[in-house]
Amino acid sequence: MPRSSAKDIDPSDAEYRDLGAGLLEEEMGPSSAVAHLYRGEIHRMKFWRERLDRTTNWAVLVISAILTWAFSRPGIPHYILLIGVATLSVFLLIEARRYRAYDIWRSRVRTLQENVFAYGLDPSAGVSDPSWREALSRDYRTPTIKISAEEAIAHRLRRVYLPLLTVLLAAWIVRITAFAPTSWATSAAIGMLPGPIVIGAVAAFYLGAVFVAVRPRTWYAKGELRSEELRR
């Protein structure tokens, strides 16, 4: 029997309208369509994961070059390290933006894992969210970003950027103390800016970064390994 083409399908036909109605029935295992859907979501998540890693790699490379240059000769000004802090902050903002996009695909993957594959392996445990099909359908109809920019920044600070910023801070403190002939308050000056003002600005920046990273909040990113029991 010849296969019908797309132009032969009547959109008003009930069978056509309900084409996807039985794909995710509770009594059936993961169908071929769901398997292909899951594989596609994994591919998109992997693509955005690679974009995150690429940004991190560039950040580490640039910071390594700045650290090497800052301590190569005594005449190199200390504010080169502060330029490194500013550069790292730019990478952080770029990576946080990419992380928000990455979370869209990761949340879909986790929804399918929790409610389709986990349920198929052990139906006695039920599903994690009874309305997961409606939520996933809405997300496919209208994709939305699920986490705020601040939460994305906090995630990347905790995972990558706070340790890198700490390395730059330690290098800067060493540069204005052990490698400077004058007192640290004097050697921290930049042009017409007095040392105490520069030190105060650096301290305010780092306190703000730590506050964003550790303050109590409701985490909306799905599937992050934050709780201690998941890390065992």
N, C-alpha and C positions, 0 to 999 in steps of 0.2 A: 504494500500500500504506500503511495507516495507521501513523503513528508510535507506538511503544510508549511508554507512560507509565512513571513511576518505580515505580508499584505493580505493573506487569507484569514487572519485572525480578526474576529469582531470584538472590539473592546467592550461592547455591551453584553457579551455572552457571560453568563454567570460563572461558567467553568474558567474563563479567562480571568475574571475579576478575583476569583478565589484561588488563583494558581499557587500562592504561597501559604495557604491556610494550614496545610497538614505537614509542613516541613519540620516543625518542632513540637509535635505532639508529645505529651508526657509518656505515653506508653510505647513510643518507638525509640530506637537507638539513634545515634547520630547518622543521618542520611548522607548520601553522596553530596547533596547540595550544601549541607551544613559543613561537611569536611572541606569542601572547596572554599566556602566562606571563611572558615577558621584559618585555612592556609593563607588566604589573601590577607587577613588581618595580621597574621604573624609576619608576613612579608613587609607590610607597611610599618609595623612596630619595629622590626629589625632595621629598616631603612632610617627611621628617625633615631633609633639607638645609635646607629653609626654616625649620624650627624652630630649627636651629642658628644660622642667620643672624639670626633674630629676637632670640635671646638676645644675640648679639654687638652688634646695633644698639642694644638697650636699654643694654648695658654702656657703649658709646661715648657715648650720650646722657647717661647719669647722670654719667659721669666728666667730660664737657665742662661740665655744670652745676656740678659741685663745683669744678673748676678756676676757672671764672669767678667763683664766689662767694668762693673762698679769696683771690683777689687783688683783689676789688672794693673793700675797705676795709682800712686798716692794723690795725683792731681785731679782725678775724676771726682766731680761734685757729688755730694750725697743725695741730692734731689733726683738723681737718675733712678734711685730705688723707689722714690715716690712716684715718678713717672711710671715705673713698673706696676705700682699699686693701682694707678689710674687705668693702665692698660688692662690689668687683670679684672678690674671692675667692668670694663667694656665687654670683655669676654664673658663675664658672669651674666650680664644683661642679655647678651645674645643667646647664651646657653639656656637661660631661664625661659626665654621666648620659645626656643626649640623644645624645651621640656614640656611646655604646655601643649604643644602639638603632639608630642610623643605620648602624652597621657591620654589623648583621645583614643588612639589605637590600643594602648595597653589596657585601658578600662574595658574596651570591647572584648579583648582576648580573655581577660579575667572573668568577665560575665559569662562567656561561653564555657570556659573551663569549670566554673563553679556550678553552673546550672544545667549544662548539657553533658559534658564528659564526666564530671564527678557524680552526677545523678545516674548516668548510665552505668558507671562502675559499681555504685552502691546506692540503689534507690531507697534503702531504708533510712538514709540520712536526710532525705528530702532535698529541697533547693534552698539556697541562701536567701533569695528574695522572691516571694510569690508573684510579684508584678514585674519580673525581670524582662518578660517578653514585650510588654508594653513600653518599658523604658528603653529597651534596645531598639524597638521599632521607631520610637520618637527620635532616637539618636541617629538612626539611618536616614530618617526623613529630613531632620534638621540637625546636622552635626553642630555641637556646641563645645566650647572650651569649658572644662569642668573645674579647674583650679584657678585661683587668683595669681596675679604676678608675684605678690609677696610670698605665697606658699611655694611657688616654683623657685624663687630666689633662695628661700630657706632650705629647700631640698638640695640645691646645688652647692650652697654654702656648707651644709653639713657633710656632703659626700666628697666634695673636691676643693672648693675655693677657700674655705676657712683655713685649712692646713697650708695652702699655698700663700695666702695672705700673711699667715703667722711667720712663715719662712722669710718673707720680705720684711716684715716688721723687725724680726730678730737681726737680719742683716743690716737694716737701717740703724738700729740702736748701736750695733757694733761699729758701724761706720762713723757715727757722730761722737763716739766715746773713745774706743781703743785706737782708732785711726785718725783722731783729730788732736792737734796740739793745744787747743783751747778747751774750755769747759763745754759740756754738752749743750748748755743753754745758748752759748754763743755760736758753737759750730753748727747748730741746727738751723740757723738763719738762712733765708733764701732771698738774696738781693736786699731790698728794703724791708722785707718782712722779718721782724725779730724772731729769735729762736723760740721763745715761749709761745708765741702765736702759732707757729708751725707745729710745735709739739702738741698744743691744744687741739688743733685741727685734726692731726693724725689720731690722737686719742679719741676724739669725738667720732671719727669715721669708724674706728675699730669697735668702739662700744656699740655703735649703731648696728654694725654687722653682726656682732655677737647677740644683740637683742633680737634681731630678726631671725637668727638661726635657732635660738633656744627658747623663745617665749612660748608659753602654753597656747595651744590653738587646736581647733578641730581640723584634722587632716582630711582632705577630700581626694587626694591622689589614691587611686585604687591599686592594691597589690604591693605597696611598698613594705619592705621588711623593717618596720620600726620597733615593734614590740620585742621584748627580750625572749619570749618563748619561741618566736619564729626564727631566732638566730641560733638556737641550740643545734 
